[in-house]
Amino acid sequence: DDVKDIFYTALNNGWDKFTFYCPDEYTNCAYDVKKIANESDFITTINNYVHPFNSYKKINTFITGEDEVLIEIEKLYTNEEIDLLNKMIDDIIIELKINKDNITVEDIKKIHDYIASVTTYDDNYDKNDTTTISNKANGALVNKVALCSGYTDAFALFMDKLGVMNFKVSTDTHVWNAIYFEGEWSHIDITWDDDEVNENNTYNFFMISTEDMQKLDISEHYFNQQLYSEIN
């Protein structure tokens, strides 16, 4: 758990690299580091719990001898993309007349509607095309074309700006948002509420429980509830 905490702390703080040393009494430290670094469920999950701008594109872990561990993090977003998105989101919040000091359900709905209205799902995404940004928030907000991860990151950035606690929920094939508002957690899946993806289902996946969400769709929304215990 201590090693997992180190990986999460490095990512959550937005560090590009971090070095730590295994204590002598922790004889299995190097083995545990290798195991955790290759544990895809854990690595993916911690990415979903940090600010999108701190999320990784790639994490490299190096072990020197038996005690020195270096974590290097290649960020998903560049500094230029961060500056542009921050300005855009600030401007959109003003345009939507949202009071940051008194967030309401209607405000959250405005952001949900805005992202759905300006974004088209990218049916032609090519993961081998390094110029494509449909997997990121600037795909949704700048290029107006995105995958589910682009919709989700865009919404998460708005929630972080407004101080609404949130994280992303992912499966092998899909990702969406969870938010904590007025004392409870709920799911929001803008991709599936977007008319271009799920025609006429504008609010079917807006602030709903896990039980209700999986009644609507189990194939794409069946997730590991042990990894996301808050939303059970």
Contacts in CASP RR format, 6 or more apart in sequence:
PFRMAT RR
TARGET T0000
AUTHOR 0000-0000-0000
METHOD contacts of the structure
MODEL  1
DDVKDIFYTALNNGWDKFTFYCPDEYTNCAYDVKKIANESDFITTINNYV
HPFNSYKKINTFITGEDEVLIEIEKLYTNEEIDLLNKMIDDIIIELKINK
DNITVEDIKKIHDYIASVTTYDDNYDKNDTTTISNKANGALVNKVALCSG
YTDAFALFMDKLGVMNFKVSTDTHVWNAIYFEGEWSHIDITWDDDEVNEN
NTYNFFMISTEDMQKLDISEHYFNQQLYSEIN
3 29 0 8 1.000
3 32 0 8 1.000
3 33 0 8 1.000
3 36 0 8 1.000
4 36 0 8 1.000
4 42 0 8 1.000
4 46 0 8 1.000
6 18 0 8 1.000
6 20 0 8 1.000
6 71 0 8 1.000
7 36 0 8 1.000
7 37 0 8 1.000
7 42 0 8 1.000
7 43 0 8 1.000
7 46 0 8 1.000
7 59 0 8 1.000
7 71 0 8 1.000
8 46 0 8 1.000
8 49 0 8 1.000
8 50 0 8 1.000
9 18 0 8 1.000
10 18 0 8 1.000
10 71 0 8 1.000
10 73 0 8 1.000
11 46 0 8 1.000
11 47 0 8 1.000
11 50 0 8 1.000
11 54 0 8 1.000
11 55 0 8 1.000
11 56 0 8 1.000
11 59 0 8 1.000
11 73 0 8 1.000
12 46 0 8 1.000
12 49 0 8 1.000
12 50 0 8 1.000
12 51 0 8 1.000
12 54 0 8 1.000
13 54 0 8 1.000
14 50 0 8 1.000
14 51 0 8 1.000
14 53 0 8 1.000
14 54 0 8 1.000
14 73 0 8 1.000
14 75 0 8 1.000
15 73 0 8 1.000
16 72 0 8 1.000
16 73 0 8 1.000
16 75 0 8 1.000
17 70 0 8 1.000
17 71 0 8 1.000
17 72 0 8 1.000
17 73 0 8 1.000
18 70 0 8 1.000
18 71 0 8 1.000
19 68 0 8 1.000
19 69 0 8 1.000
19 70 0 8 1.000
19 71 0 8 1.000
20 69 0 8 1.000
21 67 0 8 1.000
21 68 0 8 1.000
21 69 0 8 1.000
22 29 0 8 1.000
22 30 0 8 1.000
22 33 0 8 1.000
22 66 0 8 1.000
22 67 0 8 1.000
22 68 0 8 1.000
22 69 0 8 1.000
23 29 0 8 1.000
24 67 0 8 1.000
29 66 0 8 1.000
29 67 0 8 1.000
29 69 0 8 1.000
30 63 0 8 1.000
30 65 0 8 1.000
30 66 0 8 1.000
30 67 0 8 1.000
30 69 0 8 1.000
33 61 0 8 1.000
33 63 0 8 1.000
33 69 0 8 1.000
34 61 0 8 1.000
34 63 0 8 1.000
36 42 0 8 1.000
36 43 0 8 1.000
37 43 0 8 1.000
37 59 0 8 1.000
37 61 0 8 1.000
41 224 0 8 1.000
41 227 0 8 1.000
43 59 0 8 1.000
44 170 0 8 1.000
45 170 0 8 1.000
45 227 0 8 1.000
45 228 0 8 1.000
47 55 0 8 1.000
47 56 0 8 1.000
47 168 0 8 1.000
48 167 0 8 1.000
48 168 0 8 1.000
48 169 0 8 1.000
48 170 0 8 1.000
48 175 0 8 1.000
49 167 0 8 1.000
49 168 0 8 1.000
51 156 0 8 1.000
51 160 0 8 1.000
52 76 0 8 1.000
52 77 0 8 1.000
52 137 0 8 1.000
52 153 0 8 1.000
52 156 0 8 1.000
52 157 0 8 1.000
52 160 0 8 1.000
53 75 0 8 1.000
53 77 0 8 1.000
53 82 0 8 1.000
53 157 0 8 1.000
54 75 0 8 1.000
55 75 0 8 1.000
55 76 0 8 1.000
55 77 0 8 1.000
55 153 0 8 1.000
56 73 0 8 1.000
56 74 0 8 1.000
56 75 0 8 1.000
56 76 0 8 1.000
57 74 0 8 1.000
57 75 0 8 1.000
57 76 0 8 1.000
58 73 0 8 1.000
58 74 0 8 1.000
59 71 0 8 1.000
59 72 0 8 1.000
59 73 0 8 1.000
59 74 0 8 1.000
60 71 0 8 1.000
60 72 0 8 1.000
60 74 0 8 1.000
61 69 0 8 1.000
61 70 0 8 1.000
61 71 0 8 1.000
61 72 0 8 1.000
62 69 0 8 1.000
62 70 0 8 1.000
62 72 0 8 1.000
63 69 0 8 1.000
63 70 0 8 1.000
64 70 0 8 1.000
76 136 0 8 1.000
77 85 0 8 1.000
77 136 0 8 1.000
77 137 0 8 1.000
77 138 0 8 1.000
81 136 0 8 1.000
81 138 0 8 1.000
84 138 0 8 1.000
84 142 0 8 1.000
85 137 0 8 1.000
85 138 0 8 1.000
85 141 0 8 1.000
85 142 0 8 1.000
85 157 0 8 1.000
88 141 0 8 1.000
88 142 0 8 1.000
89 141 0 8 1.000
89 157 0 8 1.000
89 158 0 8 1.000
89 161 0 8 1.000
90 161 0 8 1.000
92 111 0 8 1.000
92 114 0 8 1.000
92 141 0 8 1.000
92 158 0 8 1.000
93 100 0 8 1.000
93 158 0 8 1.000
93 161 0 8 1.000
93 162 0 8 1.000
96 107 0 8 1.000
96 110 0 8 1.000
96 111 0 8 1.000
96 114 0 8 1.000
98 107 0 8 1.000
98 110 0 8 1.000
98 111 0 8 1.000
98 162 0 8 1.000
99 107 0 8 1.000
100 161 0 8 1.000
100 162 0 8 1.000
100 163 0 8 1.000
103 162 0 8 1.000
103 163 0 8 1.000
103 164 0 8 1.000
103 181 0 8 1.000
105 181 0 8 1.000
105 182 0 8 1.000
105 207 0 8 1.000
107 162 0 8 1.000
108 159 0 8 1.000
108 164 0 8 1.000
108 179 0 8 1.000
108 181 0 8 1.000
108 188 0 8 1.000
108 207 0 8 1.000
109 203 0 8 1.000
109 206 0 8 1.000
111 155 0 8 1.000
111 158 0 8 1.000
111 159 0 8 1.000
112 155 0 8 1.000
112 188 0 8 1.000
112 190 0 8 1.000
112 193 0 8 1.000
112 206 0 8 1.000
115 140 0 8 1.000
115 141 0 8 1.000
115 151 0 8 1.000
115 154 0 8 1.000
115 155 0 8 1.000
115 158 0 8 1.000
115 190 0 8 1.000
116 151 0 8 1.000
116 190 0 8 1.000
116 193 0 8 1.000
116 194 0 8 1.000
116 195 0 8 1.000
116 202 0 8 1.000
118 140 0 8 1.000
118 141 0 8 1.000
118 144 0 8 1.000
119 139 0 8 1.000
119 140 0 8 1.000
119 141 0 8 1.000
119 144 0 8 1.000
119 145 0 8 1.000
119 146 0 8 1.000
119 151 0 8 1.000
119 154 0 8 1.000
119 190 0 8 1.000
119 194 0 8 1.000
120 144 0 8 1.000
120 145 0 8 1.000
120 146 0 8 1.000
120 196 0 8 1.000
121 145 0 8 1.000
121 146 0 8 1.000
121 147 0 8 1.000
121 191 0 8 1.000
121 194 0 8 1.000
121 196 0 8 1.000
121 197 0 8 1.000
122 132 0 8 1.000
122 134 0 8 1.000
122 145 0 8 1.000
122 146 0 8 1.000
122 147 0 8 1.000
125 132 0 8 1.000
125 134 0 8 1.000
125 135 0 8 1.000
125 147 0 8 1.000
126 132 0 8 1.000
133 139 0 8 1.000
133 142 0 8 1.000
133 143 0 8 1.000
134 143 0 8 1.000
134 145 0 8 1.000
134 146 0 8 1.000
134 147 0 8 1.000
134 150 0 8 1.000
135 146 0 8 1.000
135 147 0 8 1.000
135 149 0 8 1.000
135 150 0 8 1.000
136 146 0 8 1.000
136 149 0 8 1.000
136 150 0 8 1.000
136 153 0 8 1.000
137 150 0 8 1.000
137 153 0 8 1.000
137 154 0 8 1.000
137 156 0 8 1.000
137 157 0 8 1.000
139 145 0 8 1.000
139 146 0 8 1.000
139 150 0 8 1.000
139 154 0 8 1.000
140 146 0 8 1.000
140 150 0 8 1.000
140 151 0 8 1.000
140 153 0 8 1.000
140 154 0 8 1.000
141 154 0 8 1.000
146 154 0 8 1.000
147 191 0 8 1.000
148 174 0 8 1.000
148 175 0 8 1.000
148 176 0 8 1.000
148 189 0 8 1.000
148 191 0 8 1.000
149 175 0 8 1.000
151 190 0 8 1.000
151 191 0 8 1.000
151 194 0 8 1.000
152 168 0 8 1.000
152 175 0 8 1.000
152 176 0 8 1.000
152 177 0 8 1.000
152 190 0 8 1.000
152 191 0 8 1.000
153 168 0 8 1.000
155 166 0 8 1.000
155 177 0 8 1.000
155 188 0 8 1.000
155 190 0 8 1.000
156 166 0 8 1.000
156 167 0 8 1.000
156 168 0 8 1.000
156 177 0 8 1.000
159 165 0 8 1.000
159 166 0 8 1.000
159 177 0 8 1.000
159 179 0 8 1.000
160 166 0 8 1.000
164 179 0 8 1.000
164 180 0 8 1.000
164 181 0 8 1.000
165 179 0 8 1.000
165 180 0 8 1.000
166 177 0 8 1.000
166 178 0 8 1.000
166 179 0 8 1.000
166 180 0 8 1.000
167 177 0 8 1.000
167 178 0 8 1.000
167 228 0 8 1.000
167 230 0 8 1.000
168 175 0 8 1.000
168 176 0 8 1.000
168 177 0 8 1.000
168 178 0 8 1.000
169 175 0 8 1.000
169 176 0 8 1.000
169 177 0 8 1.000
169 178 0 8 1.000
169 187 0 8 1.000
169 223 0 8 1.000
169 228 0 8 1.000
169 231 0 8 1.000
170 223 0 8 1.000
171 220 0 8 1.000
171 221 0 8 1.000
171 222 0 8 1.000
171 223 0 8 1.000
171 224 0 8 1.000
173 220 0 8 1.000
174 191 0 8 1.000
174 220 0 8 1.000
174 221 0 8 1.000
176 187 0 8 1.000
176 188 0 8 1.000
176 189 0 8 1.000
176 190 0 8 1.000
176 191 0 8 1.000
176 192 0 8 1.000
176 205 0 8 1.000
176 221 0 8 1.000
177 187 0 8 1.000
177 188 0 8 1.000
177 189 0 8 1.000
177 190 0 8 1.000
178 185 0 8 1.000
178 186 0 8 1.000
178 187 0 8 1.000
178 188 0 8 1.000
178 228 0 8 1.000
178 230 0 8 1.000
178 231 0 8 1.000
179 185 0 8 1.000
179 186 0 8 1.000
179 188 0 8 1.000
179 207 0 8 1.000
180 230 0 8 1.000
181 207 0 8 1.000
185 230 0 8 1.000
185 231 0 8 1.000
186 207 0 8 1.000
186 208 0 8 1.000
186 209 0 8 1.000
186 231 0 8 1.000
187 205 0 8 1.000
187 207 0 8 1.000
187 208 0 8 1.000
187 209 0 8 1.000
187 210 0 8 1.000
187 213 0 8 1.000
187 221 0 8 1.000
187 231 0 8 1.000
188 205 0 8 1.000
188 206 0 8 1.000
188 207 0 8 1.000
189 205 0 8 1.000
189 213 0 8 1.000
189 221 0 8 1.000
190 205 0 8 1.000
191 197 0 8 1.000
192 198 0 8 1.000
192 201 0 8 1.000
192 204 0 8 1.000
192 205 0 8 1.000
192 217 0 8 1.000
192 220 0 8 1.000
193 201 0 8 1.000
193 202 0 8 1.000
193 203 0 8 1.000
193 204 0 8 1.000
193 205 0 8 1.000
193 206 0 8 1.000
195 201 0 8 1.000
195 202 0 8 1.000
198 204 0 8 1.000
204 216 0 8 1.000
205 213 0 8 1.000
205 216 0 8 1.000
208 216 0 8 1.000
210 225 0 8 1.000
210 231 0 8 1.000
210 232 0 8 1.000
213 221 0 8 1.000
214 221 0 8 1.000
214 222 0 8 1.000
225 231 0 8 1.000
225 232 0 8 1.000
END
